[in-house]
């Protein structure tokens, strides 16, 4: 999506005008052999198509002057999970439209307790609040936990219910009506750290009325790179700073009436990824013994700027009937 954004922003207009984008509910291999199930979720028959047929129709169009593939009703096709249908737009900005804005409030939140978490509000909370996460780079889970296989990983709630002081969970109020969200969510947080560096991980889920959950998106940040680029800038220990988390992965889903949004903020460590010693030193050469237990304080309230923004598609796209012919099945 980053490359697509750059291409559309900087490419010659006569070239970008002929660029089409298809966003489906698939994993990496699914872009060649789409399946209607992934990680315990089912997306219905319209999520499956013959990519070979779509490619052939596209090449016939570009190289032989044939008609555009019937599936490509407009320049951007996006599958909406939950509704399990496609919407179409002439520009990705119509898919990632006016955002839903939710202020964070961590008053009363207890790290590691999903039943005593923070909440999302339509407006910034009136009173300031903080919650402090503690992360130890030497922490190791059990071998059984690391070796466990979870085929329904997109419905898994282990992280939300893990009793670990490195995590805090926030929930929204139940949605009063079906709400379609689509795009890359953006999160701002005001934090203070007692060491020069740390990592933060973010996972968003839809919690359905029956208590089950569906993974939506996520992001992460290494705080020394909070300004972007490749040059690390250490945090000033104890100094509050508002950070912008890198945009979360693109997702498009119809949030059901009665569902809530859940955000897990986790200071790690996260396995399968490089450990952060929190010293601000060279992570490739520092021994594990150099790692420091670190406290990260998340701040909410007036003036904190702690805010989650989730794009929504333009209403006109949702009202348009999906009557385009499907690619060969």
N, C-alpha and C positions, 0 to 999 in steps of 0.2 A: 504493500500500500504506500510505503514511503517512496519507492521508485515511481509508482504511478503518479503520486502527487507532484514529484519533481518533473516528470515527463510532461504532465499537463501544464505545469507552470512555466517551464522554460523551453519546451519543444516548439518548433515552428508551427504556426496556427494551422497551416494546410495539412500538417501531419496529425496534430492532436485532434483535429476535426474528424479524422477517420479512425480514431482509437475507440474500441469498445471494451467494456469490462463486465465480467460475470463473477459474482460473489455467491458461492454456494456453501451448503452446510457440511463440507467434507474436510477430511484431514489431507495430508500431503499426497498420499497415494490415491485418495479419492478424486483428485483433479484429473486422473487418467481413467480410473475405474470407479465411478461414483456408486456409493451404497446408501441405502435409505436408513441405515442404523449406524450409530457411532457411540461408544462409551456408555451404552445403556439407554440412549435416546433413539426414538424413531421419528423420521421426518416425512413419512408418507411417500406415495409413488411419484409425485411431481419433482422430488429431489433427485431422481435417477434419470439419466439420459445417456445416449451414446455419444461420447466425446469424439470418437472417430467420425461419426456422421456430422457432428457440428463442425469439426475441423475441415472435413472435405467440402462442406457447403461454404465455409469461409474462404478456403483457398480457391474454389470455383468462382466465388464472388470477386476476390481480389485479383486473381491471375487470369481469369477467363471472361470477366465482365458479367457474370451471372448475377441473379438476385441475391440480396443479403439473406443469411439464414433466417428462416421464419421465426426461430426462437428469439432472435435479437430484436425485440419490439422497439427498444430504445437503446441509447448508448450505454446505459448502466442497468444491468439486471441484478437484483439482490433478492435472495431467498429469506423470507421471514419465518424463523422457527416459531413454533407455537401455533401460528396460523397455517404453517406448512404450505405456503404459496409464494409466488414471485411478485415483486413490484418492479417498476421500470421508471427510469428518470433520464433526462437528457444530460444531467450533470450530477456528480457525486455529492455536491453541496446540497442538493435537494434531498438526498438520502440522509445526510448528516445535517439536519436542519436545526431549528431553534432548540436549545438544550433544556432538559429538565434540570433545575438547579436545586441542590440539597445541601444545606449547611450541616456540618458535623457538630455533635454535642457529646462529650465524653463524661458529663457529670454522672457520678455514681458508677462508672464503669470499673470493673475489676479484671485485671489481666488473667487470661486463662479460664474465664467463666462465661460461657455463651449465654447463660441466663441472666447475667448482670453486665451487659455490654452498654455501648453507647447507642445513640440514635441519630437519625437524619430528620431535619426539620425544614420546613418551607422557608423559614427566615433564620438569621443568625440568632443563637440563644442569647438571652439577656444577661446571663451571668457567665463569667469565665470559669473554665474547668480544665483539669489536666489528668492524664493517666500516664504512668511510667512503665515502659517495657524493659525487661532485663534479658540480655542475650549473652551467652557464654560460647565463644568460638570452639571450646573444647568439648561441647556437649555431643554425646553420641546416643542415638536411639538403639533399641534392641535389634539384633540381627533379624528376628522374626518380622519386625515391622518393616525393615528395609526389603526383605525378601518376599513380602506378601504381594499377591497378584490381585488387582481390582479391575476386572473387565468392565464394570459399570462405573468407570472413573469419573464420568461427567455428572454422576449423581451422588458422588461420595461426599460425606460430611465429616470425615475424620479431623481435618484441620480445624473446623469450627468448634468441635467438641473436645479437642486436645487440651488437657489441663497443663498449659505451659505459660509461664510468666512473660514469654516473649511475644504474646499475641493478645490483641483486643478485637472484639467483634462488635460491629454496629449494625442496627436494623432500621429500616424505614417503617412507617405505619403501613397497614394493608392498603393496597391500591383500591380506590373506590370504583374503578372501571378498568376494562382492558386498556393497556397502554403499550404502544409499540415503541421500542427503543432501538436505534440503529446507528452504529458508528463507533468512534473511538472516544471512550470516556476520558475525562481529564480531572485530575485531583490536585488540589493545593493543600498543603499542611503547614502549620506552624509548629516547629519542633525545637528542642534543645537536646544536645548530646554531651555527655561528660568525657568523650574521647574525640580525637581528631577525625575519626571515620567510623562508618557503620553501614549496614545494608538494611533496606526495607523492602518487603514483598507485599503485594496487594492482590487479593482474589475477590471477585464479586460473584454472587450467586443469586438466583431467584429462589426464595423459599415459598413453596406452594401452600395453599390452605391446609392440606393434609399433613404438612410437616416435612415432606420430601423436598429435595433441593436440586437445582440444575445449575451447573457451572456456566457462567456467562463470559467472563473475561478476566484479565489481570495485567499487572505490570510490576516493575521492580526498579530500584534505584540504588546505586552506590554513592553515598553522600559526597565523597570527594569529587565526583563528576556531576554534581547537581547543576553546574553552570553549562554543561554540555562540553563537547570537544574531548580531547585526549589528555589535557593537562589537569592533574589533580589539584584541587584547592582544599586544604584541610578545613574542617569545621573548627570554630572557636569553642572550646569546651565551655559549657554553661550558657552560651549566648543563644537566645531565641532567634530563629531565622525561618522565614517563610520559603518553602521549597515548592517547585512545580515537578510533579512526578511525570516521567515520560508517558505519552498517551497510551492508554490501555489498548489491547488488541481489539480489532474490529469485531463487533458482533451485531446481530440483528435478531430480535426476539420479541414476540408479543407477550408482555407480562400480564398474567391472568388477573381478573378481578379477585381481590382477596389475598393475592400474593404480596410478599414483602421483598425488598432488596436487602441483601446482606453483604457487608464488606468486612473482610478479614485483613487486619494490618499486622504483619508479622516481621519481627526483627531477626528471625533466623536463629542459627544457620540453617540453610536449605541444602539438602543433600543432592549430589550430582552437580553442584556448582562450587566455584572456588570459595574457600573459607576467607573471611575477612578477619584479620587480627585486631582491627580497630585502632591500630597504632598510627596509621597513616604512612607506614613504611612500605618497602617493596614486598608485596605478597608472594612473589615467586621465590624469594630467598629467605624470608623470615621463618624460623622454626615454629612449630606448633606451640612450643612453650612460651613464645612471645605474646600470644593472644591474651587480650584483656577483657574481662567481663565488663559489659557496657550498659548504661542506662540511657534510654531514649524517651524523652517526655513529649507527648503529643498534647497540643494546646488548642482549645476551642473557646468560642465566646466572642464578644464584640471586638472587632478590629483584628481578629486572629487571621481571617482570610481562609480558614479551613473549610473547603468547599468542594463538592463533587458536582461535575457537570456531565450529563449524558445526552448525546444528540438524539433527536427524534426526526423521523421523516416528515416532509411536508404533508399536510392533511390530504391534499389533492391526490397524492400518490396512493394513499390507502383507499381512497374512494374509487379509484380507477379499477375497473374489472379486469382480472387476469384472463383475457380471452385469446392470448396469442397462441399460435400453434406450438406445440412442444417439439424439441429436437427428437429425432428418431429414438425410439425406446428399444 
